[in-house]
Amino acid sequence: MDFALTEEQAAIFDMARDFGRDRIAPHAHAWEAEGTIPRELWADVAALGLGGLYVAEGYGGAGLSRLDGTLVFEALAMACPSVAAFLSIHNMCGGMIDKFGSADTKARWLPGLCAMDTVFSYALTEPGSGSDAAALRTRADRTDDGWRLNGTKAFISGGGYSDAYIVMARTGADGPKGISAVIVPDGAPGLSFGAPEDKMGWRAQPTAQVQFDDCTIPADNLLGEEGRGFAYAMAGLDGGRLNIAAAALGGAQAALNATLAYMGERRAFGQSLDQFQALQFRLAEMETALQSARVFLRQAAWKLDTGAADATRFCAMAKLHVTDRAFEVANGCLQLHGGYGYLADYGIEKIVRDLRVHQILEGTNEIMRLIVARAMLAERGN
């Protein structure tokens, strides 16, 4: 079993890391204070081929694997987890359109998505159906001209900022088989947004409710087959969970790197902090946690790439394990910084705030445990 990255994969990681260091990290605090990511950044991101990671090259995409994608988001998150995670959502949408869209749908939407002229968001969660996503109430009813949507989506990254939204809406009866996926462009009649949410972390990316009041879209804005939207959403989340885990890993790695440097400079009781054995033990534990999480994440990505029967379970386990370990490491790094860790100037408190939500979104870690346990019980019954 070979755990080494290929030359090409190492180059992908280095490219994303260097871009994040040069174009994102110097502005991360300012963008957080402003509550938005400058649109001009996305043109530079797209120029590197990062706007359509999972999209076929014929539509302008990079045609990369899910494992390759985790390298990109881990590397970018070392500069800012919030920016990296926002890009991961856009790419999740691109992967869904590439995998499930008709030839016409792909031709209409993917070139702009890959160039990031059209920034995409993903709209599944609702005020009354978070973890119970199959209970969503937003409806899309057929009309003579297409579809008419009514309902509200909550906690939508890019709400009011993005150019298009993949929306899960009920087109049939209750339950998952009554849900379809539709593409709603910004400016569609009846589309509006709530006020920007005031969040603990991920403050650089705008988040708001997305509201549909007799919102009309053309008939061919249906993504894939009617009634298959929930299956598409769950398939998209397998990859999305890997990316969110990767972004958590990158943020935690940045925190650990900063802590190593700080402990070599900060002195107490006549020696630098890195000379105290008890603190060395803490560093070793955090390094072990991140390295083991990294191997687990890449194994799960490999399973998704190869179509393994247990890929969904491993994506859930990876999301659970990596995001928990990453937050623990980042929080431990703040502790090792002492009072300085609580100051914005050192950057650790921002990482802690950003990484906390990774344990909640793309399915809470409690739901990840449920997915894993149910898979185990199903296997026992075979």
C-alpha positions as CSV (number, residue, x, y, z in Angstrom):
1,M,0.0,0.0,0.0
2,D,1.5,3.3,-1.1
3,F,0.7,6.4,1.0
4,A,2.9,8.8,-0.9
5,L,1.4,11.5,-3.0
6,T,2.3,11.4,-6.7
7,E,4.4,14.2,-8.2
8,E,1.3,15.7,-9.7
9,Q,-0.6,15.6,-6.4
10,A,2.4,17.2,-4.5
11,A,2.4,20.0,-7.1
12,I,-1.3,20.5,-6.7
13,F,-0.9,20.8,-2.9
14,D,2.1,23.2,-3.2
15,M,0.3,25.4,-5.8
16,A,-2.8,25.8,-3.6
17,R,-0.7,26.4,-0.4
18,D,1.4,29.0,-2.2
19,F,-1.7,30.8,-3.6
20,G,-3.3,30.8,-0.2
21,R,-0.2,32.2,1.4
22,D,0.2,35.0,-1.1
23,R,-3.4,35.9,-2.0
24,I,-5.6,34.9,0.9
25,A,-3.6,34.9,4.2
26,P,-2.6,38.6,4.1
27,H,-6.3,39.6,3.8
28,A,-8.0,37.0,5.9
29,H,-8.6,39.3,8.9
30,A,-9.8,42.2,6.8
31,W,-12.2,40.0,4.9
32,E,-13.5,38.6,8.1
33,A,-14.1,42.2,9.4
34,E,-15.9,43.1,6.2
35,G,-18.0,40.0,6.2
36,T,-17.3,39.2,2.5
37,I,-14.8,37.8,0.0
38,P,-13.8,40.1,-2.8
39,R,-15.2,38.8,-6.1
40,E,-12.0,39.5,-7.9
41,L,-10.3,36.7,-5.9
42,W,-12.4,34.1,-7.8
43,A,-11.0,35.0,-11.2
44,D,-7.5,34.2,-9.8
45,V,-8.8,31.0,-8.3
46,A,-10.4,30.0,-11.6
47,A,-7.1,30.8,-13.5
48,L,-5.4,28.1,-11.5
49,G,-8.1,25.6,-12.5
50,L,-9.7,25.5,-9.0
51,G,-13.2,26.6,-10.0
52,G,-14.3,23.3,-11.4
53,L,-12.2,20.7,-9.7
54,Y,-14.5,17.7,-10.4
55,V,-15.9,19.0,-13.8
56,A,-14.8,17.3,-17.0
57,E,-12.1,19.2,-19.0
58,G,-14.5,19.6,-22.0
59,Y,-16.5,22.1,-20.0
60,G,-13.5,23.9,-18.6
61,G,-13.0,21.9,-15.5
62,A,-9.9,20.2,-14.1
63,G,-11.3,16.7,-14.0
64,L,-9.5,15.9,-10.7
65,S,-10.3,13.1,-8.2
66,R,-11.8,13.6,-4.8
67,L,-8.4,12.8,-3.3
68,D,-6.9,15.6,-5.3
69,G,-9.7,17.9,-4.1
70,T,-8.9,17.2,-0.4
71,L,-5.3,18.3,-1.1
72,V,-6.5,21.6,-2.5
73,F,-8.8,22.4,0.4
74,E,-6.4,21.4,3.0
75,A,-3.7,23.6,1.5
76,L,-6.0,26.6,1.0
77,A,-7.4,26.3,4.5
78,M,-3.9,26.9,5.9
79,A,-4.5,30.5,4.8
80,C,-8.2,30.7,5.8
81,P,-10.6,27.9,6.5
82,S,-13.6,30.1,5.7
83,V,-12.5,31.0,2.2
84,A,-11.4,27.4,1.5
85,A,-14.8,26.0,2.7
86,F,-16.7,28.5,0.6
87,L,-14.8,27.4,-2.5
88,S,-15.5,23.7,-1.6
89,I,-19.3,24.4,-1.6
90,H,-19.0,25.9,-5.1
91,N,-17.1,22.9,-6.3
92,M,-19.6,20.5,-4.7
93,C,-22.2,22.1,-6.9
94,G,-20.0,21.8,-9.9
95,G,-19.5,18.1,-9.2
96,M,-23.3,17.6,-8.9
97,I,-24.1,19.3,-12.2
98,D,-21.3,17.4,-14.0
99,K,-22.5,14.0,-12.6
100,F,-26.3,14.4,-12.7
101,G,-27.0,17.1,-15.2
102,S,-28.2,16.6,-18.8
103,A,-25.9,17.5,-21.7
104,D,-27.8,20.8,-22.1
105,T,-27.6,21.6,-18.4
106,K,-23.9,21.0,-18.4
107,A,-23.4,23.2,-21.4
108,R,-25.5,26.0,-19.9
109,W,-23.9,26.1,-16.5
110,L,-20.5,24.5,-16.2
111,P,-18.3,26.8,-18.3
112,G,-19.4,29.8,-16.2
113,L,-19.0,27.8,-13.0
114,C,-15.5,26.7,-13.9
115,A,-14.5,30.2,-14.8
116,M,-16.2,31.4,-11.6
117,D,-18.1,34.0,-13.5
118,T,-21.0,32.1,-11.9
119,V,-20.5,31.4,-8.3
120,F,-22.7,28.6,-7.0
121,S,-24.2,27.9,-3.6
122,Y,-26.0,24.8,-2.2
123,A,-29.4,25.2,-0.6
124,L,-30.7,22.2,1.3
125,T,-31.2,23.2,5.0
126,E,-34.4,24.8,6.2
127,P,-35.4,26.5,9.5
128,G,-37.5,23.5,10.4
129,S,-35.4,20.7,8.9
130,G,-31.7,20.7,9.6
131,S,-30.5,17.2,10.3
132,D,-33.9,15.8,9.1
133,A,-33.2,17.1,5.6
134,A,-35.8,14.7,4.0
135,A,-38.5,16.6,5.8
136,L,-37.9,19.8,3.9
137,R,-41.0,21.9,3.0
138,T,-39.8,24.2,0.2
139,R,-42.0,23.4,-2.8
140,A,-41.4,23.6,-6.6
141,D,-44.7,23.3,-8.5
142,R,-45.0,22.9,-12.2
143,T,-46.4,25.7,-14.2
144,D,-47.0,26.3,-18.0
145,D,-43.6,28.0,-18.1
146,G,-41.5,26.0,-15.8
147,W,-41.4,25.8,-11.9
148,R,-42.8,28.0,-9.2
149,L,-40.9,27.8,-5.8
150,N,-42.2,28.7,-2.3
151,G,-40.3,28.3,0.9
152,T,-37.2,29.3,2.9
153,K,-33.7,27.9,3.1
154,A,-31.5,28.7,6.2
155,F,-27.8,29.0,6.9
156,I,-26.9,29.2,3.2
157,S,-23.3,30.1,2.5
158,G,-23.3,32.7,-0.2
159,G,-27.0,33.7,0.4
160,G,-27.3,37.0,-1.4
161,Y,-23.8,36.8,-2.7
162,S,-23.7,33.9,-5.1
163,D,-24.9,33.9,-8.7
164,A,-26.8,30.7,-8.7
165,Y,-28.2,28.2,-6.2
166,I,-28.8,24.4,-6.4
167,V,-32.0,24.1,-4.4
168,M,-33.6,21.0,-3.0
169,A,-37.4,21.4,-3.3
170,R,-40.4,19.1,-2.9
171,T,-42.0,18.3,-6.2
172,G,-43.9,15.3,-5.0
173,A,-45.2,13.6,-1.9
174,D,-43.6,13.6,1.6
175,G,-40.3,11.8,2.1
176,P,-37.0,11.7,0.2
177,K,-38.5,10.4,-3.1
178,G,-40.6,13.6,-3.4
179,I,-37.6,15.9,-3.6
180,S,-36.0,17.3,-6.8
181,A,-33.0,19.5,-7.4
182,V,-33.4,22.8,-9.4
183,I,-31.0,25.6,-10.3
184,V,-32.2,29.1,-9.3
185,P,-30.2,32.0,-10.7
186,D,-29.7,35.2,-8.8
187,G,-32.3,37.7,-10.0
188,A,-35.0,35.1,-10.5
189,P,-38.5,36.7,-9.9
190,G,-39.6,36.0,-6.4
191,L,-36.1,35.3,-5.0
192,S,-35.0,37.3,-2.0
193,F,-32.6,37.0,1.0
194,G,-32.6,37.5,4.7
195,A,-30.2,39.8,6.5
196,P,-26.6,38.5,6.8
197,E,-26.2,36.2,9.8
198,D,-23.9,37.3,12.6
199,K,-21.8,34.2,13.1
200,M,-19.2,32.9,15.6
201,G,-16.8,31.9,12.8
202,W,-16.7,31.7,9.0
203,R,-17.3,35.4,9.1
204,A,-15.6,36.1,5.8
205,Q,-18.3,34.3,3.8
206,P,-21.8,35.8,3.7
207,T,-24.5,33.6,5.1
208,A,-28.2,34.3,4.9
209,Q,-31.6,32.8,4.5
210,V,-32.7,32.3,0.9
211,Q,-36.4,32.9,0.4
212,F,-38.7,31.9,-2.5
213,D,-42.1,33.7,-2.9
214,D,-43.7,32.5,-6.1
215,C,-40.2,32.3,-7.5
216,T,-40.3,31.3,-11.1
217,I,-37.6,29.5,-13.1
218,P,-37.6,27.8,-16.5
219,A,-38.6,24.1,-16.8
220,D,-35.1,23.1,-17.9
221,N,-33.6,24.4,-14.7
222,L,-34.4,21.0,-13.2
223,L,-31.2,19.2,-12.4
224,G,-31.3,15.6,-13.5
225,E,-34.5,13.6,-13.0
226,E,-37.5,14.7,-11.0
227,G,-37.7,13.0,-7.7
228,R,-34.0,12.2,-7.5
229,G,-32.9,15.4,-5.8
230,F,-32.5,13.9,-2.3
231,A,-30.2,11.2,-3.7
232,Y,-28.2,13.8,-5.6
233,A,-27.9,15.9,-2.4
234,M,-26.7,12.9,-0.4
235,A,-24.2,12.0,-3.1
236,G,-22.9,15.6,-3.2
237,L,-22.5,15.5,0.6
238,D,-20.2,12.5,0.5
239,G,-17.6,14.6,-1.3
240,G,-18.6,17.8,0.6
241,R,-17.9,16.0,3.9
242,L,-14.4,15.1,2.7
243,N,-13.8,18.7,1.7
244,I,-15.0,20.2,5.0
245,A,-12.8,17.7,6.8
246,A,-9.8,18.7,4.6
247,A,-10.4,22.4,5.4
248,A,-10.6,21.6,9.1
249,L,-7.3,19.7,8.8
250,G,-5.6,22.6,7.0
251,G,-6.7,25.1,9.6
252,A,-5.5,22.9,12.4
253,Q,-2.2,22.3,10.7
254,A,-1.7,26.1,10.4
255,A,-2.5,26.5,14.1
256,L,0.1,23.8,15.0
257,N,2.7,25.4,12.7
258,A,2.2,28.8,14.3
259,T,2.3,27.2,17.8
260,L,5.7,25.5,17.1
261,A,7.1,28.8,16.1
262,Y,5.7,30.6,19.1
263,M,6.9,28.1,21.6
264,G,10.5,28.4,20.2
265,E,10.4,32.2,20.8
266,R,8.4,32.5,24.0
267,R,10.4,32.1,27.2
268,A,9.3,31.3,30.7
269,F,11.3,30.3,33.8
270,G,14.6,30.8,32.0
271,Q,14.0,28.7,28.9
272,S,11.8,28.6,25.7
273,L,8.4,26.9,26.0
274,D,9.5,24.1,23.6
275,Q,12.0,22.9,26.2
276,F,9.4,21.8,28.8
277,Q,8.8,18.1,28.4
278,A,5.1,18.3,29.4
279,L,4.6,20.8,26.6
280,Q,6.6,18.6,24.2
281,F,4.2,15.8,25.0
282,R,1.3,18.1,24.0
283,L,2.9,18.8,20.7
284,A,3.5,15.1,20.0
285,E,-0.1,14.3,20.7
286,M,-1.4,17.0,18.4
287,E,1.0,16.0,15.6
288,T,-0.2,12.3,15.9
289,A,-3.8,13.4,15.8
290,L,-3.4,15.4,12.6
291,Q,-1.2,12.8,10.8
292,S,-3.7,10.0,11.7
293,A,-6.6,12.1,10.6
294,R,-4.8,12.9,7.3
295,V,-4.3,9.2,6.5
296,F,-8.0,8.4,7.3
297,L,-9.2,11.3,5.2
298,R,-7.2,10.2,2.2
299,Q,-8.4,6.6,2.6
300,A,-12.0,7.8,2.6
301,A,-11.4,9.9,-0.5
302,W,-9.8,7.0,-2.3
303,K,-12.9,4.9,-1.5
304,L,-15.1,7.5,-3.0
305,D,-13.0,7.8,-6.1
306,T,-13.0,4.0,-6.6
307,G,-16.7,3.6,-6.0
308,A,-16.2,1.4,-2.9
309,A,-19.5,0.0,-1.5
310,D,-18.6,1.5,1.9
311,A,-17.6,4.9,0.6
312,T,-20.5,6.8,2.2
313,R,-19.7,5.3,5.6
314,F,-16.0,6.1,5.3
315,C,-16.8,9.7,4.2
316,A,-19.0,10.0,7.3
317,M,-16.3,8.6,9.6
318,A,-13.7,10.8,8.1
319,K,-15.8,13.9,8.5
320,L,-16.5,12.9,12.2
321,H,-13.0,12.0,13.1
322,V,-11.1,14.7,11.2
323,T,-13.2,17.7,12.3
324,D,-13.3,16.6,15.9
325,R,-9.5,16.1,16.0
326,A,-8.9,19.3,14.1
327,F,-10.9,21.4,16.5
328,E,-9.2,19.7,19.5
329,V,-5.8,20.5,18.1
330,A,-6.7,24.1,17.3
331,N,-8.1,24.6,20.7
332,G,-5.0,23.1,22.3
333,C,-2.8,25.4,20.2
334,L,-4.8,28.4,21.6
335,Q,-4.1,27.1,25.2
336,L,-0.4,26.7,24.4
337,H,-0.3,30.4,23.3
338,G,-1.7,31.4,26.7
339,G,-3.3,34.8,26.8
340,Y,-1.8,35.6,23.4
341,G,-3.9,32.9,21.9
342,Y,-7.0,34.9,22.7
343,L,-5.8,37.9,20.8
344,A,-6.7,38.3,17.1
345,D,-3.2,39.4,16.2
346,Y,-1.9,35.9,16.6
347,G,-4.5,34.3,14.4
348,I,-5.2,31.3,16.6
349,E,-8.6,32.4,17.9
350,K,-9.9,32.9,14.4
351,I,-9.0,29.3,13.5
352,V,-10.7,28.0,16.6
353,R,-13.9,30.0,15.7
354,D,-13.8,28.9,12.1
355,L,-13.2,25.2,12.8
356,R,-16.0,24.9,15.3
357,V,-18.7,24.9,12.6
358,H,-17.0,22.0,10.7
359,Q,-18.4,19.7,13.4
360,I,-21.9,20.9,12.6
361,L,-22.4,21.5,8.9
362,E,-22.6,19.0,6.0
363,G,-24.4,16.8,8.5
364,T,-23.7,17.2,12.2
365,N,-21.2,14.8,13.8
366,E,-24.1,13.2,15.6
367,I,-25.6,12.4,12.2
368,M,-22.2,11.0,11.1
369,R,-22.3,8.6,14.1
370,L,-25.8,7.6,13.1
371,I,-24.7,6.9,9.5
372,V,-21.8,4.8,10.7
373,A,-23.9,2.9,13.2
374,R,-26.6,2.1,10.8
375,A,-24.1,0.8,8.2
376,M,-22.6,-1.4,10.9
377,L,-26.0,-2.8,11.9
378,A,-26.9,-3.4,8.2
379,E,-23.7,-5.4,7.7
380,R,-24.4,-7.5,10.7
381,G,-27.7,-8.5,9.2
382,N,-26.1,-9.8,6.0
